[in-house]
Amino acid sequence: MKAYTYILKCSNGSYYVGSTKDLNRRIEEHQSGEGAKHTKKYLPVELIYYEEYTRIDDAFYREKQLQKWSRKKKEALINGNMKLLPDLAKKVFVS
């Protein structure tokens, strides 16, 4: 069985990260306003990135990981700029 972690771009420019066993059905739910409060508020949405997994718990774990990422780090992932990810993961400490 396949599972997916996905990123949607909402009409206000925000990103929504989710996971599902049926990507097409879930996108349709989001587009019809039945997916999540955030996506319902900012329709239409566009699927801009997804990853495929063999287990839903792996997809869910990845969803939770990506939800913690900064916008810039998500955009690096979306754009395939994997070399930027380590630098974007570093926290800046101000003394």
SULRA-V578143 format. One line per field, one symbol per residue. ss: DSSP state (~ for helix, > for strand, _ for the rest). phi: phi as a letter, one per 20 degrees, with the letter a starting at -180 (. if undefined). burial: I if it has 24 or more other ideal C-beta (glycine too) atoms within 12 Angstrom, else O. Layout:
ss = ???
phi = ???
burial = ???
This chain:
ss = __>>>>>>>>____>>>>>>__~~~~~~~~~_____~~~~~___>>>>>>>>>__~~~~~~~~~~~~___~~~~~~~~___~~~~~~~~______
phi = .ebcdccddefenfdcdbbaecfffffffffendebgffffcffdcfdabcdcecfffffffgffffeffgffffffgemefffgfffefeedde
burial = OOIIIIIIIIOOOOIIIIIIOOIOOIIOOIOOOOIIOOIOOOIOIOIOIIIOOOOOOOIOOIIOOIOOIOOOIIOOIIOOOOOOOOOOOOOOOOO
